[in-house]
Amino acid sequence: MLSDYNLSIKYSKKLLSVAVVYISNPYVCVYWNDEPLLVTDAKLKNIDPIWEGENLILRVPQRIDGSQETLFSQSLRLEVYDKAVYGPPNFLGQIQIEGESLNNFLGKSVVDDNYTSSTAMSVLDLHSVDGSSEDAVVGGTITLEMRK
């Protein structure tokens, strides 16, 4: 059995620019279990971008007796990039949510199937690929809204 969640990418704050000569043109790539689901529009020359209408539906499995697929085997990743004027995009940071953290992010216990309708906003720090925020060009936050 699957539950649908509406994920909205709201905004980012204090993104770092990778170049001294221009301000970033950030956009977000969303992955569910490493499958690409959404690429937002790039927000030109903006370190505090606001995305409007950037939504997607996540199909989240609930535990069913005899099923091996549960929420704990799922992962949500958002990667933020700078759309470079010349050359490939520059990585600005990511969030990776999986297992118990994903369960908490959804704001309910999917595996126990206890749910009351709600909308939750989450502000998450961007990290480098290895999970740290020590990288010189990784920084800032991204705000998401999750609604069932």
C-alpha contacts under 8 A as a table, 3 or more apart, distances in Angstrom:
res1	aa1	res2	aa2	distance
1	M	61	P	5.91
1	M	62	Q	5.73
1	M	63	R	7.56
1	M	64	I	6.98
2	L	59	R	5.84
2	L	60	V	5.29
2	L	61	P	4.40
2	L	62	Q	5.86
3	S	59	R	5.67
3	S	60	V	5.10
3	S	61	P	6.27
3	S	62	Q	6.99
3	S	148	K	7.91
4	D	57	I	6.21
4	D	58	L	5.61
4	D	59	R	4.78
4	D	60	V	6.19
4	D	148	K	6.27
5	Y	57	I	5.46
5	Y	58	L	5.07
5	Y	59	R	6.60
5	Y	60	V	7.33
5	Y	146	M	6.63
5	Y	147	R	5.60
5	Y	148	K	4.48
6	N	55	N	6.69
6	N	56	L	5.75
6	N	57	I	4.65
6	N	58	L	6.38
6	N	145	E	7.96
6	N	146	M	5.72
6	N	147	R	5.06
6	N	148	K	6.05
7	L	55	N	5.55
7	L	56	L	5.40
7	L	57	I	6.17
7	L	58	L	7.01
7	L	144	L	6.97
7	L	145	E	5.79
7	L	146	M	4.76
7	L	147	R	6.61
8	S	53	G	7.49
8	S	54	E	5.80
8	S	55	N	4.37
8	S	56	L	6.67
8	S	144	L	5.69
8	S	145	E	5.02
8	S	146	M	6.48
9	I	51	W	6.38
9	I	52	E	7.73
9	I	54	E	5.66
9	I	55	N	6.43
9	I	142	I	7.87
9	I	143	T	6.56
9	I	144	L	4.86
9	I	145	E	6.61
10	K	50	I	6.01
10	K	51	W	5.31
10	K	52	E	6.65
10	K	54	E	7.58
10	K	142	I	7.60
10	K	143	T	5.50
10	K	144	L	5.46
10	K	145	E	6.91
11	Y	48	D	7.04
11	Y	49	P	5.54
11	Y	50	I	4.27
11	Y	51	W	5.67
11	Y	142	I	5.81
11	Y	143	T	5.34
11	Y	144	L	7.42
12	S	15	L	6.92
12	S	47	I	7.55
12	S	48	D	5.31
12	S	49	P	5.51
12	S	50	I	6.69
12	S	140	G	6.97
12	S	141	T	5.34
12	S	142	I	4.21
12	S	143	T	6.06
13	K	47	I	6.52
13	K	48	D	4.44
13	K	49	P	7.03
13	K	140	G	5.51
13	K	141	T	5.31
13	K	142	I	6.59
14	K	47	I	5.60
14	K	48	D	5.79
14	K	139	G	7.05
14	K	140	G	4.62
14	K	141	T	6.86
15	L	47	I	4.82
15	L	48	D	6.57
15	L	92	L	7.25
15	L	138	V	7.64
15	L	139	G	5.64
15	L	140	G	4.55
15	L	141	T	7.15
16	L	24	S	7.59
16	L	47	I	6.76
16	L	92	L	6.93
16	L	137	V	5.86
16	L	138	V	6.41
16	L	139	G	5.71
16	L	140	G	6.85
17	S	20	V	7.14
17	S	22	Y	7.52
17	S	23	I	5.67
17	S	24	S	5.21
17	S	47	I	7.34
17	S	92	L	7.89
17	S	137	V	6.90
18	V	24	S	7.22
18	V	90	N	7.19
18	V	92	L	7.70
18	V	137	V	5.77
19	A	22	Y	5.98
19	A	23	I	7.25
19	A	24	S	7.85
20	V	23	I	7.67
22	Y	45	K	7.36
23	I	45	K	4.82
23	I	46	N	6.23
23	I	47	I	6.90
24	S	44	L	6.96
24	S	45	K	5.25
24	S	46	N	5.88
24	S	47	I	6.25
24	S	82	D	5.38
24	S	83	K	7.26
24	S	84	A	7.78
25	N	42	A	5.71
25	N	43	K	5.20
25	N	44	L	4.35
25	N	45	K	5.10
25	N	46	N	6.08
25	N	47	I	7.83
25	N	81	Y	7.87
25	N	82	D	4.95
25	N	83	K	5.20
25	N	84	A	7.14
26	P	42	A	5.24
26	P	43	K	5.52
26	P	44	L	7.02
26	P	46	N	7.13
26	P	47	I	7.51
26	P	49	P	7.27
26	P	80	V	6.56
26	P	81	Y	5.40
26	P	82	D	4.42
26	P	83	K	6.10
27	Y	39	V	7.11
27	Y	40	T	5.52
27	Y	41	D	5.87
27	Y	42	A	4.45
27	Y	43	K	6.57
27	Y	80	V	5.71
27	Y	81	Y	5.51
27	Y	82	D	6.47
27	Y	83	K	7.07
28	V	38	L	7.89
28	V	39	V	5.67
28	V	40	T	5.34
28	V	41	D	7.80
28	V	42	A	7.89
28	V	78	L	6.47
28	V	79	E	5.59
28	V	80	V	4.54
28	V	81	Y	6.39
29	C	36	P	7.22
29	C	37	L	7.67
29	C	38	L	5.75
29	C	39	V	4.50
29	C	40	T	6.64
29	C	78	L	5.60
29	C	79	E	5.18
29	C	80	V	6.48
29	C	81	Y	8.00
30	V	36	P	5.96
30	V	37	L	5.60
30	V	38	L	5.15
30	V	39	V	6.45
30	V	76	L	7.48
30	V	77	R	5.91
30	V	78	L	4.57
30	V	79	E	6.60
31	Y	34	D	5.17
31	Y	35	E	5.11
31	Y	36	P	4.45
31	Y	37	L	5.55
31	Y	38	L	7.34
31	Y	76	L	5.84
31	Y	77	R	5.09
31	Y	78	L	6.27
32	W	35	E	5.28
32	W	36	P	6.62
32	W	37	L	6.80
32	W	58	L	7.69
32	W	74	Q	7.43
32	W	75	S	5.82
32	W	76	L	4.78
32	W	77	R	6.53
33	N	74	Q	5.81
33	N	75	S	4.97
33	N	76	L	6.35
33	N	77	R	7.97
34	D	75	S	7.57
34	D	76	L	7.83
34	D	77	R	7.56
37	L	56	L	7.59
38	L	56	L	7.22
40	T	51	W	7.71
40	T	54	E	6.32
41	D	51	W	7.79
42	A	82	D	7.97
42	A	83	K	6.79
43	K	46	N	6.18
43	K	49	P	6.04
43	K	50	I	7.74
43	K	51	W	7.93
46	N	49	P	5.52
51	W	54	E	6.13
60	V	71	L	6.70
61	P	69	E	6.76
61	P	70	T	5.64
61	P	71	L	5.84
62	Q	69	E	7.84
62	Q	70	T	5.78
62	Q	71	L	6.45
62	Q	110	V	5.91
62	Q	111	V	5.71
62	Q	113	D	7.12
63	R	67	S	6.61
63	R	68	Q	7.91
63	R	69	E	6.86
63	R	70	T	5.10
63	R	71	L	7.39
63	R	110	V	7.69
63	R	111	V	5.36
63	R	112	D	7.74
64	I	67	S	5.33
67	S	70	T	7.57
69	E	73	S	6.62
70	T	73	S	5.70
70	T	74	Q	7.23
70	T	111	V	7.12
71	L	74	Q	5.30
71	L	99	G	6.68
71	L	102	L	7.64
71	L	103	N	7.00
71	L	110	V	7.09
71	L	111	V	6.80
72	F	98	E	6.71
72	F	99	G	4.04
72	F	100	E	6.46
72	F	102	L	7.66
72	F	103	N	7.59
73	S	98	E	7.48
73	S	99	G	6.38
74	Q	98	E	6.01
74	Q	99	G	6.71
74	Q	102	L	7.98
75	S	96	Q	7.15
75	S	97	I	5.73
75	S	98	E	4.38
75	S	99	G	7.15
75	S	102	L	7.18
76	L	96	Q	5.88
76	L	97	I	5.16
76	L	98	E	6.34
76	L	102	L	7.57
77	R	94	Q	7.02
77	R	95	I	5.61
77	R	96	Q	4.44
77	R	97	I	6.27
78	L	94	Q	5.44
78	L	95	I	5.37
78	L	96	Q	6.71
79	E	91	F	7.66
79	E	92	L	7.68
79	E	93	G	5.98
79	E	94	Q	4.25
79	E	95	I	6.67
80	V	91	F	6.34
80	V	92	L	5.30
80	V	93	G	5.35
80	V	94	Q	5.88
81	Y	89	P	6.09
81	Y	90	N	5.40
81	Y	91	F	4.59
81	Y	92	L	5.08
81	Y	93	G	7.21
82	D	89	P	5.48
82	D	90	N	4.98
82	D	91	F	6.43
82	D	92	L	6.56
83	K	88	P	7.60
83	K	89	P	4.88
83	K	90	N	6.81
84	A	87	G	6.13
84	A	88	P	6.29
84	A	89	P	5.08
84	A	90	N	6.66
91	F	137	V	7.97
91	F	138	V	7.80
92	L	126	L	7.97
92	L	128	S	7.95
92	L	137	V	6.18
92	L	138	V	5.09
92	L	139	G	7.06
93	G	126	L	4.97
93	G	127	H	5.07
93	G	128	S	5.29
93	G	129	V	7.38
93	G	137	V	7.98
93	G	138	V	5.08
93	G	139	G	6.66
94	Q	126	L	4.98
94	Q	127	H	5.22
94	Q	128	S	6.25
94	Q	129	V	6.90
95	I	124	L	7.29
95	I	125	D	7.19
95	I	126	L	5.59
95	I	127	H	6.20
97	I	101	S	5.87
97	I	102	L	5.18
97	I	105	F	7.85
98	E	101	S	5.52
98	E	102	L	4.63
98	E	103	N	7.71
99	G	102	L	5.35
99	G	103	N	6.50
100	E	103	N	4.93
100	E	104	N	6.22
101	S	104	N	5.03
101	S	105	F	5.99
102	L	105	F	4.86
102	L	106	L	6.22
103	N	106	L	5.39
103	N	107	G	6.81
103	N	108	K	6.56
103	N	109	S	6.12
103	N	110	V	6.63
104	N	107	G	5.12
104	N	108	K	6.36
104	N	109	S	7.38
105	F	108	K	7.85
105	F	122	S	7.78
106	L	109	S	7.89
106	L	120	A	7.94
106	L	146	M	6.86
107	G	120	A	7.12
108	K	114	N	6.85
108	K	115	Y	6.07
109	S	112	D	5.35
109	S	113	D	6.06
109	S	114	N	5.83
109	S	115	Y	7.08
110	V	113	D	4.74
110	V	114	N	6.64
110	V	115	Y	7.50
117	S	147	R	7.90
117	S	148	K	6.49
118	S	147	R	6.22
118	S	148	K	6.80
119	T	145	E	6.91
119	T	146	M	5.76
119	T	147	R	4.56
119	T	148	K	7.18
120	A	145	E	5.62
120	A	146	M	5.35
120	A	147	R	6.60
121	M	143	T	6.90
121	M	144	L	5.67
121	M	145	E	4.41
121	M	146	M	6.51
122	S	143	T	5.54
122	S	144	L	5.30
122	S	145	E	6.35
123	V	141	T	6.44
123	V	142	I	5.75
123	V	143	T	4.37
123	V	144	L	6.56
124	L	141	T	5.38
124	L	142	I	5.42
124	L	143	T	6.29
125	D	139	G	7.37
125	D	140	G	6.07
125	D	141	T	4.41
125	D	142	I	6.56
126	L	133	S	6.84
126	L	138	V	6.79
126	L	139	G	5.73
126	L	140	G	5.79
126	L	141	T	5.46
126	L	142	I	7.01
127	H	130	D	7.65
127	H	131	G	5.29
127	H	132	S	5.18
127	H	133	S	4.45
127	H	134	E	7.88
127	H	138	V	6.24
127	H	139	G	6.90
128	S	131	G	5.28
128	S	132	S	5.36
128	S	133	S	5.64
128	S	134	E	7.48
128	S	135	D	6.37
128	S	138	V	6.15
129	V	132	S	7.46
132	S	135	D	7.33
133	S	138	V	6.09
133	S	139	G	6.53
134	E	138	V	7.26
135	D	138	V	5.31
136	A	139	G	7.89
